[in-house]
């Protein structure tokens, strides 16, 4: 297997693949194992003031099976608070259950985020051919995935549409990242989490295969004809 080929496994592996093969911005991250805690202060030197501790189970983002959302992620945590960091590491690792040789992700917290979005290649839970954009306008980077916020803006775009009218052009930044990742992974079924910083620059937090029904190309074509008639 070459470095430009991917077998899905965990968040870090997916992000490393993106980093090697695109110019998409990714907040600095590192896989951390239990033995790394012995010299964690040295590792933390390379991080910003606050970090997120994210789950990174080897069973989380597999191509045929996903445990997305099953495991714990915590933060933001001040990197100077070593006690809290070690405790949070243990809590995230324990959420995997009895599994060996597991790691977590330490990742810079984007504290100047204007919004956080979860973007899917089609409408989750259906075979409907609509790209889905769910955005929370605020700095809480876990807002959409946590389900704690009702102030989430949802936008849907049919897969046959390749441009957005001016009214919806703010979604182009998400669409650009999505299409780039779909091409990279050679997969039209992805689940993507990203933030926009204060400069409106997209930063990728994670990407995984989207579990669900395969899209029906015939139905996409039929729906496109209806859309074209109403443009």
Secondary structure, 3 states (H helix, E strand, C coil): CCCCCCCCCCHHHHHHHHHHHCCCEECCEEEECHHHHHHHHHHHCCCCCEEEEEECCCCCECCCCECCCCCCCEEEEECCCHHHHHHHHHHHHHCCCCCCCCCEEEEECCCCCCEEEEEECCCCCCCCCEEEEEEECCCCCCHHHHCCCCCEEEEEEECCCCCCCHHHHHHHHHHHHHHHHHHHHCCCCEEEEEEECCCCCEEEEEEEECCCCCCCHHHHHHHHHHHHHCC
